[in-house]
Structure formats: structure tokens, C-alpha cells
Amino acid sequence: MDGINLHRLQVFRTVFETDSVSAAARAMRLSQPTISRHLQIFEDELNLTLFRNVAGRLEPTWEAQRLYAESGGLFERLGQVAQSVDSIRRGQHEALRIMATTALAHSVLPEALGQLRRDFPDLEIVVDGGRQSNQLPALHEGSVDLAVGGAWDGRPELRQWTIGHMPLVAVLPDDHPRASEDAFDLAWLQGADFVTHNVHAPLGARVEAELKRRNIQPRRSLTALSIPFAVGLARGARMCTVVDRLSVPALKGSRMRVLPLSEPIGLELAVAQLADRPERSPVTALIAAMRRVYADTVAQPLN
């Protein structure tokens, strides 16, 4: 015998409890021939006689009484396992800690987390904002489970899921000399004031690489380490800055003009976790939700 079939064991226990094949069939919502067949196969598999027909009644053998007694705790344990599975499915007693760039505070992530809550109503979700330079240390020290922002290159210690391609856009005050243009040419930054970003983070590194590729040298009088500060400095100092497409919804009503770049460049929006961590169902569901919400967000007009 390779193993005990749990369904046939349950059939045996139900017949034992009801003293009847017909009553067991009703209790298990099966036909009487099906109950009889499972019982016969079960006896053959165990090489035991479990019931004898005495004057038209089924009487359990001594072997059946012992098997019934010793298998009772198994089904109680299976019931506990079933409850545990339901608890796992709902995210009970679990936490998901996320650090995301502030650009995601107004779009994509909140909507995706709302969908995640419907799938995992008992999951504890903790969200914090943080520059990407802070995300890697937080992942390594274990204070967060996921980092959300631009994709990292050359980080084999990370597992990354791409959410979508984020086009970069120029943001400038509505009274800026280039505000009436249909698209912004980075060549206009040659010798001009420009709010730059941290060149060690994905956004700043991507913009810096493009400026170097095109041999464009703006005046680097202001540097912001977060996108909200970059936009605020551009507004206050009447300069231009470049941000990702997801930052646009937060700019509505801010008297800032958003222009696509004449030569498009972009970043990959990604969710990252340490590669040696197991993949969890809530993470898989969150990624799927973010991809759906992201597709809807980038379809909206810039201004």
C-alpha cells in the first residue's frame, strides 16, 4: 500500500458513523453504488475487512473500530489546516511593508493597494515614501519587503518586476518662455538654468546620461533629491525640470506646464524585493493590480 486515500477514509468513517451505506450516501451526497465501490476498494487497498453484513446490517469489525479511533484526530487536524489555508488566502497575520517613491503617492500605488485589499482583506499593509537611494538599504536591513520606483540596473541581489515604461516629461511654469511649445527639446537647456536630480538614482541617472549623450550642458544651479522638491523649485525659480509621467496627476492646478520630450526617453517602473526572499501571493496580486492601474494612468492626457 503506497498511502491511504483520504477520500476513501472519509467514506469509511461516514459508513461507520451512520451504520448504513444508504445513510452515508445521503450524508456525502454520493450514490449508494459509489459509496459501496469506494468502500470495497478501500478494503482491498488496506487488505482488511472493515464491515460484515449481519442479518442485513453492516457491523464494523475490530479492525474497523481501531482504524476509526486512530483516524479521528487526522480529520480534526485537516479541518485546522483548511482554516489555516483560508487564513493564508486572506492574508491574516501577514504584513506587507512597502517603500515607494513619492511620485506614486498620487497615482497607481494607492489604487492598486485598494484592489489588493479586496483580495486580501486581512493583510496588514504599511506604506512609506522614500527616495530610491533609501530603498536599497531598507530592503537589505529588512525594514521593508518591497521597493517601488525606477528599475535598478546591475543589481543581481534584487528580483524586479516591470510594471511599465514611464516616459519622461518636462515640467515648467506656465510663464516660462518655452511653455507654449508642443514638445520640449532638451537642447534648449544648453547654458540654461535647470533643476537637476540625484544622478545616483534611476531618474537622475537617466536624464544625466541623455544630456551627456547629446553633449548638452545646462547650468546646474539647483539640485532636488525628490520629485516634489524638483517641481517646487522649478515653479519658484521659474526653471525647467524633468520628471516621470506618473508625477503628472499631482501637478494639476499647480500652474505648471507639462510637455513631452521631443526625443522621448523613459524609465522602467518596477517593484523590487531581495532575490533570496520567497515570492508571496499578495506580491503577485499587487504587481498585477499595478500593471492594470498603470495602463489606465498613462492613457490620460498630460495637461
Residue pairs with C-beta under 8 A, 6 or more apart in sequence:
1 45
1 46
1 47
4 45
4 46
5 42
5 45
6 78
7 38
8 38
8 39
8 41
8 42
8 45
9 42
9 71
9 74
10 28
10 75
11 24
11 28
11 35
11 38
11 39
11 42
12 39
12 42
12 50
12 64
12 67
12 68
13 68
13 71
13 72
13 75
14 24
14 27
14 28
15 21
15 24
15 35
15 39
15 51
15 58
16 60
16 64
16 68
17 24
18 24
18 27
19 57
19 58
20 58
21 32
21 35
21 36
21 39
21 58
22 32
24 35
25 31
25 32
25 34
25 35
28 35
39 50
39 51
42 50
43 49
43 50
46 67
48 61
48 63
48 64
48 67
49 61
49 63
50 60
50 61
50 63
50 64
50 67
51 58
51 59
51 60
51 61
51 64
52 58
52 59
52 61
53 59
60 68
87 93
87 122
88 94
88 281
89 120
89 281
90 120
90 121
90 122
90 123
91 120
91 121
91 122
91 123
91 124
91 282
92 122
92 123
93 122
94 120
94 122
94 123
94 124
94 280
94 282
95 123
95 124
95 125
95 126
95 145
96 123
96 124
96 125
96 126
96 145
96 146
96 280
96 282
96 283
96 286
97 126
97 128
97 143
97 144
97 145
97 146
98 109
98 125
98 126
98 127
98 128
98 144
98 145
98 146
98 147
98 148
99 127
99 128
99 129
99 130
99 134
99 135
99 138
99 144
99 146
99 147
99 148
100 109
100 127
100 128
100 129
100 130
100 147
100 148
100 149
101 129
101 130
101 131
101 132
101 148
101 149
101 150
101 226
101 227
102 129
102 226
102 227
102 228
103 149
103 227
103 243
103 244
103 246
103 247
103 250
104 148
104 149
104 246
105 129
105 250
106 247
106 249
106 250
107 246
107 249
107 250
107 293
107 297
108 163
108 246
108 269
108 290
108 293
108 294
108 297
109 127
109 148
109 290
111 289
111 293
112 286
112 289
112 290
112 292
112 293
113 125
113 127
113 286
113 289
115 285
115 289
115 292
115 293
116 123
116 125
116 282
116 285
116 286
116 289
117 123
117 125
119 282
119 285
120 281
120 282
120 285
123 282
128 144
130 138
131 198
131 201
131 225
131 226
132 147
132 149
132 150
132 152
132 201
132 202
132 203
133 198
133 200
133 201
133 225
135 144
135 147
135 149
135 272
136 147
136 152
136 155
138 144
138 147
139 147
139 158
139 272
139 273
139 274
140 274
145 273
145 277
145 283
146 271
146 272
146 273
146 283
146 286
147 271
147 272
147 273
148 269
148 270
148 271
148 272
148 290
149 202
149 269
149 270
150 166
150 201
150 202
150 203
150 206
150 244
150 267
150 268
150 269
150 270
151 160
151 162
151 202
151 267
151 268
151 269
151 270
151 272
152 158
152 160
152 202
152 270
152 272
155 272
156 275
157 274
157 275
157 276
158 272
158 273
158 274
158 275
159 272
159 273
159 274
159 275
159 277
159 279
160 270
160 271
160 272
161 270
161 271
161 272
161 287
162 268
162 269
162 270
163 268
163 269
163 270
163 271
163 287
163 290
163 291
163 294
164 268
164 269
164 291
164 294
164 295
164 298
165 266
165 267
165 268
165 269
166 244
166 245
166 246
166 266
166 267
166 268
166 269
166 298
167 244
167 245
167 260
167 261
167 264
167 265
167 266
167 298
168 203
168 206
168 207
168 242
168 243
168 244
168 245
168 261
168 264
168 265
168 266
168 267
169 184
169 242
169 243
169 244
169 245
169 248
169 258
169 259
169 260
169 261
169 302
170 178
170 184
170 186
170 240
170 241
170 242
170 258
170 259
170 260
170 261
171 230
171 231
171 234
171 240
171 241
171 242
171 243
171 247
171 251
171 256
171 257
171 258
171 259
172 178
172 179
172 184
172 234
172 239
172 240
172 241
172 256
172 257
172 259
173 179
173 234
173 235
173 238
173 255
173 256
173 257
174 255
174 256
174 257
175 238
176 238
176 239
176 240
176 257
178 184
178 188
178 240
178 259
179 257
179 259
181 259
182 259
183 259
183 260
183 261
183 262
184 240
184 259
184 260
184 261
184 262
185 261
185 262
185 263
186 210
186 211
186 214
186 216
186 242
186 261
186 262
186 263
187 214
187 216
189 211
189 216
189 218
189 240
190 216
190 217
190 218
191 217
191 218
191 219
192 218
192 219
192 240
193 218
193 219
193 221
193 222
193 237
193 239
193 240
194 218
194 219
194 220
194 221
194 222
194 239
194 240
194 241
195 222
195 223
195 224
195 230
195 233
195 234
195 237
195 239
195 240
195 241
196 204
196 207
196 208
196 218
196 220
196 222
196 223
196 224
196 241
197 203
197 204
197 207
197 223
197 224
197 225
197 227
197 230
197 241
197 242
198 204
198 223
198 225
199 205
199 208
202 267
203 227
203 242
203 243
203 244
203 267
206 265
206 266
206 267
207 242
207 265
210 265
211 217
211 218
222 233
222 237
222 239
224 230
224 232
224 233
224 241
227 243
227 244
227 247
228 250
230 241
230 243
231 241
231 243
231 247
231 251
231 254
231 256
233 239
233 241
234 240
234 241
234 256
235 254
235 255
235 256
242 261
244 266
244 267
244 269
245 266
245 298
245 302
246 269
246 294
246 297
246 298
248 258
248 300
248 302
249 297
249 300
251 258
257 303
258 302
258 303
259 302
260 302
269 294
271 283
271 286
271 287
271 290
273 283
